[in-house]
């Protein structure tokens, strides 16, 4: 298969694409992949680091208010379609997969107009603007939340889950907490606010440290690279117990996750895919700064299935965090039932399902 993939801006659009590419390489030794993104998006670093060829086109998003910049956006969009068509003609893909972000709008639209098989993957429960636009042109639509189905045209939609789920579910972990100076026989909670960190989560953890010191469980806290120094400044003069580990970032997250008993973090699509695939009880703190409040809706889907707890950011502080953590880490049965509920939601063959949808799109042409 010759596969052209486009998705960018944030890791939530990029990592599912990389996950399905990884799986495709396992089942199709002749796979050739080209990734199309932007120079400004995270894909510019992540994709080449994964050993995948990247080409870029220039595009930007619309401003929500009336702005002269929107005229520039329209001009860039029209030019980007022309640029995308050239890339597509040169590469000659069998299928084009879009995973979201403005760049995929140009690429998938161009591919559809050139009558190339096209598939989009929507990671969230609330459909993004780009995928709503593309849904009228592409052959097939893959979703990760049932809540997204009715937001798309009928007849094109298949529930596949998020490919990141299969990637973490298939991985065999040889990780041990002793590698980080912790104990392997003590319940462990991971607190992770994303690669950049989340100020409100970080502040709540610093408030909770004196109480966590006395807990009979362990706490691993990833502050985010840019916020580590701020957190350590806030903890000046505060004792940090041996059961608490503070790091700027965790590089081997897929290896570490299977050993986590409870995870605290945002409710982005990738996080949801990981915790459900592995059956990890979670305390979700949806970011209020995302489009259409989609993280709240992602989290609510898990809460409704008794697979997670949720703390709204406005209600988050040291005390509410400790209360939620204690309710899970001091109750083995509650954790077990939440784990079972999470696994029921998880789709551990998500990449295989998405590959089947791509084959279905191919067969239409």
Backbone torsions as a table, in degrees:
resi	resn	phi	psi	omega
1	UNK	NA	140.0	170.2
2	UNK	-104.6	112.1	-173.1
3	UNK	-113.7	127.1	172.3
4	UNK	-108.2	126.9	-177.3
5	UNK	-118.9	140.8	174.1
6	UNK	-139.3	130.6	178.1
7	UNK	-179.2	136.0	-175.9
8	UNK	-164.4	-176.9	179.8
9	UNK	100.1	-60.5	-177.1
10	UNK	-127.5	161.3	178.0
11	UNK	-59.9	-29.7	-179.7
12	UNK	-61.2	-26.2	176.0
13	UNK	-91.3	-28.7	-172.5
14	UNK	-85.1	-47.5	-173.8
15	UNK	-62.5	-37.9	175.0
16	UNK	-61.2	-37.9	178.4
17	UNK	-63.2	-45.6	-179.7
18	UNK	-65.0	-34.8	179.8
19	UNK	-65.0	-43.6	-178.7
20	UNK	-73.0	-31.7	175.0
21	UNK	-63.5	-43.4	179.2
22	UNK	-58.6	-43.8	-179.9
23	UNK	-68.4	-40.2	179.5
24	UNK	-61.8	-36.8	178.1
25	UNK	-62.7	-30.4	179.9
26	UNK	-73.3	-34.8	-175.4
27	UNK	-99.6	-13.9	-178.7
28	UNK	-136.1	91.9	-177.8
29	UNK	-61.7	-21.2	-178.6
30	UNK	-91.7	9.6	-177.5
31	UNK	-60.4	132.8	171.9
32	UNK	-122.0	128.3	-174.1
33	UNK	-123.5	137.8	169.3
34	UNK	-127.5	131.3	179.3
35	UNK	-108.1	131.2	177.7
36	UNK	-113.6	122.7	-179.4
37	UNK	-140.5	-155.0	177.3
38	UNK	-120.4	161.8	178.6
39	UNK	-71.5	-28.4	-173.9
40	UNK	-86.6	-20.8	-176.0
41	UNK	-78.7	164.7	178.7
42	UNK	-59.9	-24.9	-179.0
43	UNK	-59.3	-26.5	-179.0
44	UNK	-61.8	-24.3	177.1
45	UNK	-102.1	-44.6	-171.6
46	UNK	-69.4	-43.2	-173.9
47	UNK	-67.3	-51.3	177.2
48	UNK	-60.6	-34.0	178.7
49	UNK	-64.1	-24.3	178.3
50	UNK	-87.5	3.2	177.8
51	UNK	78.7	25.1	-178.4
52	UNK	-112.0	136.4	180.0
53	UNK	-65.5	133.6	-178.9
54	UNK	-123.6	132.8	169.0
55	UNK	-120.2	147.6	-176.1
56	UNK	-119.6	149.8	170.3
57	UNK	-129.1	159.0	-176.4
58	UNK	-96.9	126.7	179.0
59	UNK	-159.8	157.0	175.4
60	UNK	-143.6	164.2	-178.7
61	UNK	-85.8	161.6	176.3
62	UNK	-74.7	143.8	170.9
63	UNK	-77.7	142.8	-176.9
64	UNK	-74.9	-23.7	176.5
65	UNK	-99.4	164.9	177.0
66	UNK	-62.3	127.0	-175.0
67	UNK	-153.5	144.6	175.3
68	UNK	-61.5	-28.8	179.9
69	UNK	-58.5	-26.8	-178.5
70	UNK	-67.5	-28.0	175.5
71	UNK	-67.2	-39.1	176.6
72	UNK	-65.2	-38.7	179.7
73	UNK	-61.3	-43.7	179.0
74	UNK	-62.5	-44.2	179.2
75	UNK	-61.2	-44.2	178.6
76	UNK	-65.1	-38.0	-179.6
77	UNK	-62.7	-45.9	179.7
78	UNK	-63.0	-41.7	178.1
79	UNK	-66.9	-38.0	-177.8
80	UNK	-66.3	-31.9	176.9
81	UNK	-65.3	-43.0	177.7
82	UNK	-61.2	-44.9	179.1
83	UNK	-64.0	-40.7	-179.8
84	UNK	-64.3	-40.4	179.0
85	UNK	-60.7	-39.2	179.1
86	UNK	-64.4	-45.1	179.0
87	UNK	-61.0	-42.4	-178.9
88	UNK	-65.6	-45.0	179.7
89	UNK	-62.2	-39.1	-178.8
90	UNK	-70.2	-40.5	-175.4
91	UNK	-81.3	-31.4	-179.2
92	UNK	55.7	62.0	-178.8
93	UNK	-72.8	152.7	171.2
94	UNK	-81.0	-34.0	-179.5
95	UNK	-143.8	147.4	173.5
96	UNK	-120.3	124.8	-178.9
97	UNK	-111.8	129.5	176.3
98	UNK	-113.6	132.8	-178.8
99	UNK	-116.3	15.1	174.5
100	UNK	108.4	168.0	-175.0
101	UNK	94.2	154.9	-174.5
102	UNK	-57.6	-37.0	-176.2
103	UNK	-61.9	-35.5	-179.7
104	UNK	-67.9	-24.3	177.2
105	UNK	-59.9	-49.3	179.5
106	UNK	-65.6	-46.3	-173.1
107	UNK	-67.3	-47.0	-177.9
108	UNK	-70.5	-35.5	176.6
109	UNK	-63.9	-45.5	179.3
110	UNK	-61.0	-43.4	-179.6
111	UNK	-63.4	-42.8	179.4
112	UNK	-61.8	-40.7	179.8
113	UNK	-68.6	-24.9	176.8
114	UNK	-91.1	6.1	177.3
115	UNK	62.3	37.2	173.4
116	UNK	-93.8	140.3	176.9
117	UNK	-55.8	131.1	-174.4
118	UNK	-130.8	141.4	178.3
119	UNK	-138.2	137.8	170.6
120	UNK	-115.8	148.3	177.3
121	UNK	-119.6	122.7	179.1
122	UNK	-104.6	117.1	-175.0
123	UNK	-83.2	-24.3	-170.4
124	UNK	-103.9	167.2	178.2
125	UNK	-77.5	-22.1	174.9
126	UNK	-109.3	122.9	-173.2
127	UNK	-72.4	135.1	178.8
128	UNK	-73.1	159.4	-178.0
129	UNK	-58.6	-44.2	-177.5
130	UNK	-61.7	-46.2	-178.9
131	UNK	-69.8	-30.6	175.0
132	UNK	-62.7	-44.3	178.4
133	UNK	-62.3	-48.0	-175.6
134	UNK	-69.7	-24.7	-173.9
135	UNK	-58.2	-23.3	-179.1
136	UNK	-82.7	-11.0	-174.6
137	UNK	-115.3	-29.5	-173.6
138	UNK	-79.8	163.9	-179.4
139	UNK	-78.6	-43.2	-173.9
140	UNK	-137.3	151.6	-179.7
141	UNK	-129.3	126.6	177.5
142	UNK	-108.7	139.3	-178.9
143	UNK	-126.3	158.8	179.2
144	UNK	-111.9	-13.9	177.6
145	UNK	-130.8	132.6	177.3
146	UNK	-58.1	-28.8	-178.8
147	UNK	-60.5	-19.7	-178.1
148	UNK	-84.2	-17.5	-171.3
149	UNK	-55.9	-48.5	-175.1
150	UNK	-73.0	-5.8	178.9
151	UNK	-89.4	0.1	-179.0
152	UNK	-119.2	161.5	174.2
153	UNK	-59.7	140.5	-178.7
154	UNK	-69.6	151.9	174.2
155	UNK	93.6	-11.0	-178.6
156	UNK	-110.8	-10.1	-165.2
157	UNK	-95.0	133.9	174.8
158	UNK	-130.4	132.8	174.1
159	UNK	-76.9	116.3	178.4
160	UNK	-115.7	-24.0	-168.5
161	UNK	81.6	-176.1	-178.0
162	UNK	-100.3	125.5	-177.8
163	UNK	-53.6	-25.3	178.6
164	UNK	-60.4	-29.3	-179.9
165	UNK	-62.1	-46.3	-179.6
166	UNK	-66.9	-36.1	-179.6
167	UNK	-60.6	-45.5	-178.8
168	UNK	-76.9	-33.1	-178.3
169	UNK	-68.7	-33.4	-177.3
170	UNK	-80.8	-16.4	-174.1
171	UNK	-75.6	134.7	174.8
172	UNK	-95.8	119.6	-175.1
173	UNK	-97.6	132.2	174.0
174	UNK	-110.1	18.8	-176.4
175	UNK	-73.7	145.4	175.6
176	UNK	-133.5	137.4	178.7
177	UNK	-61.7	-24.8	178.1
178	UNK	-63.3	-22.4	176.0
179	UNK	-61.5	-25.3	-178.8
180	UNK	-108.3	11.9	177.8
181	UNK	83.0	15.1	178.1
182	UNK	-108.2	-178.4	-177.2
183	UNK	-101.5	145.7	-179.5
184	UNK	-88.8	-9.7	-176.3
185	UNK	-110.3	21.5	-179.7
186	UNK	-122.7	134.5	177.3
187	UNK	-54.4	136.9	-174.2
188	UNK	-127.5	132.9	178.5
189	UNK	-110.3	131.3	175.8
190	UNK	-104.0	127.9	176.6
191	UNK	-114.4	120.9	-170.8
192	UNK	-145.3	114.1	-177.4
193	UNK	-98.4	20.5	-178.0
194	UNK	100.5	167.4	-174.9
195	UNK	-61.3	-29.6	178.5
196	UNK	-91.4	-11.1	-176.6
197	UNK	82.9	164.4	179.8
198	UNK	-131.2	113.4	-173.7
199	UNK	-52.1	-43.4	-176.8
200	UNK	-69.0	-39.4	176.9
201	UNK	-64.2	-45.5	-179.1
202	UNK	-60.0	-43.4	-179.1
203	UNK	-64.1	-39.9	179.9
204	UNK	-65.5	-37.3	178.5
205	UNK	-66.8	-42.9	179.3
206	UNK	-61.4	-36.0	177.1
207	UNK	-66.9	-32.2	-174.3
208	UNK	-86.4	-14.4	-175.0
209	UNK	-52.3	-47.4	-179.7
210	UNK	-56.9	-34.3	177.7
211	UNK	-77.9	-41.7	178.0
212	UNK	-59.4	-31.0	178.5
213	UNK	-55.5	-32.9	-175.4
214	UNK	-93.3	-0.5	-174.8
215	UNK	-76.1	156.2	177.0
216	UNK	-95.0	22.4	173.8
217	UNK	-130.3	167.7	-178.5
218	UNK	-102.0	151.2	179.4
219	UNK	-126.7	123.2	173.3
220	UNK	-110.3	121.2	-171.2
221	UNK	-121.7	113.4	175.2
222	UNK	-99.5	115.6	-171.1
223	UNK	-81.5	-20.1	-166.7
224	UNK	94.2	137.5	-172.5
225	UNK	-57.0	-43.1	-174.1
226	UNK	-76.8	-11.9	-172.3
227	UNK	-114.0	1.5	-177.4
228	UNK	-60.2	-47.6	-177.5
229	UNK	-62.3	-38.3	178.7
230	UNK	-63.2	-44.6	179.8
231	UNK	-62.4	-45.1	-178.8
232	UNK	-65.9	-31.0	176.1
233	UNK	-67.4	-41.2	179.1
234	UNK	-65.7	-26.2	-177.9
235	UNK	-94.7	7.1	178.1
236	UNK	-59.8	127.6	179.7
237	UNK	84.7	-2.6	178.9
238	UNK	-102.5	129.3	177.7
239	UNK	-70.0	133.4	176.0
240	UNK	-112.5	115.3	-173.9
241	UNK	-66.6	165.1	179.1
242	UNK	-67.4	-16.4	179.3
243	UNK	-87.7	4.8	-178.9
244	UNK	-121.1	128.1	177.5
245	UNK	-119.7	126.2	-179.4
246	UNK	-115.6	124.5	180.0
247	UNK	-132.5	152.9	175.9
248	UNK	-67.2	-39.4	-173.9
249	UNK	-159.3	155.4	177.6
250	UNK	-117.6	113.5	-175.2
251	UNK	-77.3	-36.6	-174.9
252	UNK	-96.8	45.1	-175.5
253	UNK	-54.3	-45.4	-179.9
254	UNK	-60.2	-31.1	177.7
255	UNK	-76.0	-34.1	-175.0
256	UNK	-78.6	-36.8	-173.1
257	UNK	-54.7	-41.5	-179.7
258	UNK	-61.7	-15.3	-179.0
259	UNK	-98.2	1.1	-177.7
260	UNK	-87.9	135.1	179.3
261	UNK	-90.4	-34.5	177.1
262	UNK	-145.0	138.2	176.1
263	UNK	-118.8	138.7	176.6
264	UNK	-116.3	126.7	179.7
265	UNK	179.3	-170.7	179.5
266	UNK	-69.7	174.4	-177.1
267	UNK	-117.0	41.6	174.6
268	UNK	-69.5	163.3	-174.8
269	UNK	-60.5	-40.4	-178.4
270	UNK	-65.3	-44.0	178.9
271	UNK	-60.8	-43.9	179.8
272	UNK	-61.7	-42.5	179.7
273	UNK	-60.8	-42.2	-177.5
274	UNK	-67.8	-48.6	-175.1
275	UNK	-68.4	-31.7	179.5
276	UNK	-77.9	-36.7	178.7
277	UNK	-63.4	-37.1	-176.4
278	UNK	-95.8	-8.9	-179.1
279	UNK	68.1	43.7	-179.8
280	UNK	-94.6	121.2	173.3
281	UNK	-58.4	140.0	-174.8
282	UNK	-136.0	151.8	170.7
283	UNK	-114.3	105.5	-172.6
284	UNK	-96.2	134.9	179.0
285	UNK	-122.9	87.8	-174.6
286	UNK	-60.3	138.8	174.8
287	UNK	-70.9	129.3	177.5
288	UNK	-84.5	3.1	-173.2
289	UNK	-105.1	23.2	-178.0
290	UNK	-113.1	159.7	-177.0
291	UNK	-59.0	133.1	174.1
292	UNK	56.2	23.5	178.2
293	UNK	51.3	37.7	-171.8
294	UNK	-67.8	-25.6	179.0
295	UNK	-67.7	-34.5	176.4
296	UNK	-61.1	-43.3	-178.7
297	UNK	-69.6	-35.9	174.0
298	UNK	-58.6	-48.3	-177.9
299	UNK	-65.0	-40.9	-177.1
300	UNK	-61.3	-34.3	178.6
301	UNK	-60.7	-36.9	178.4
302	UNK	-76.5	-41.0	179.4
303	UNK	-60.6	-41.7	-179.5
304	UNK	-63.0	-23.7	179.3
305	UNK	-98.9	10.1	-178.4
306	UNK	59.5	30.3	-179.1
307	UNK	-102.2	-3.9	-178.0
308	UNK	-161.5	161.6	167.1
309	UNK	-106.6	158.2	178.7
310	UNK	-132.4	137.2	170.6
311	UNK	-121.0	120.5	175.6
312	UNK	-68.8	145.4	-176.6
313	UNK	-57.0	-34.4	-178.9
314	UNK	-66.6	-21.4	179.6
315	UNK	-102.9	5.8	-175.1
316	UNK	-87.4	129.1	171.9
317	UNK	-158.2	-178.3	-178.3
318	UNK	-57.7	-42.9	-176.9
319	UNK	-66.9	-44.6	-178.0
320	UNK	-69.0	-32.1	177.7
321	UNK	-68.0	-45.4	178.6
322	UNK	-61.8	-43.0	-178.9
323	UNK	-60.1	-45.3	179.8
324	UNK	-67.0	-41.9	-180.0
325	UNK	-63.1	-46.1	-179.9
326	UNK	-60.9	-39.1	-176.4
327	UNK	-62.5	-25.6	179.3
328	UNK	-99.8	-46.6	-173.7
329	UNK	-75.3	-15.4	176.3
330	UNK	-103.9	11.9	-178.1
331	UNK	-137.9	92.7	-177.0
332	UNK	-59.6	-40.9	-177.2
333	UNK	-66.1	-39.4	179.0
334	UNK	-63.6	-41.4	178.7
335	UNK	-63.4	-42.0	-178.7
336	UNK	-62.8	-45.5	-178.6
337	UNK	-66.6	-37.1	178.5
338	UNK	-68.1	-36.6	178.2
339	UNK	-63.8	-44.2	178.4
340	UNK	-61.4	-43.9	-179.8
341	UNK	-63.7	-39.9	179.6
342	UNK	-64.8	-43.1	-178.5
343	UNK	-65.2	-29.6	177.7
344	UNK	-64.0	-31.4	179.4
345	UNK	-81.3	-33.2	-175.1
346	UNK	-62.8	143.7	178.2
347	UNK	-118.3	100.5	-171.1
348	UNK	-84.2	-1.5	174.3
349	UNK	-118.8	33.4	-173.8
350	UNK	-59.8	-41.2	179.0
351	UNK	-63.3	-43.5	179.4
352	UNK	-62.3	-39.3	178.0
353	UNK	-64.3	-42.1	-179.5
354	UNK	-67.5	-38.1	177.0
355	UNK	-61.6	-39.7	178.0
356	UNK	-62.9	-37.9	177.4
357	UNK	-66.0	-39.2	177.8
358	UNK	-63.7	-40.7	177.1
359	UNK	-64.3	-37.0	179.1
360	UNK	-64.6	-40.3	177.2
361	UNK	-63.6	-40.6	177.6
362	UNK	-58.5	-43.5	-174.4
363	UNK	-66.6	-19.5	-179.8
364	UNK	-74.2	-16.3	-174.0
365	UNK	-107.7	NA	NA
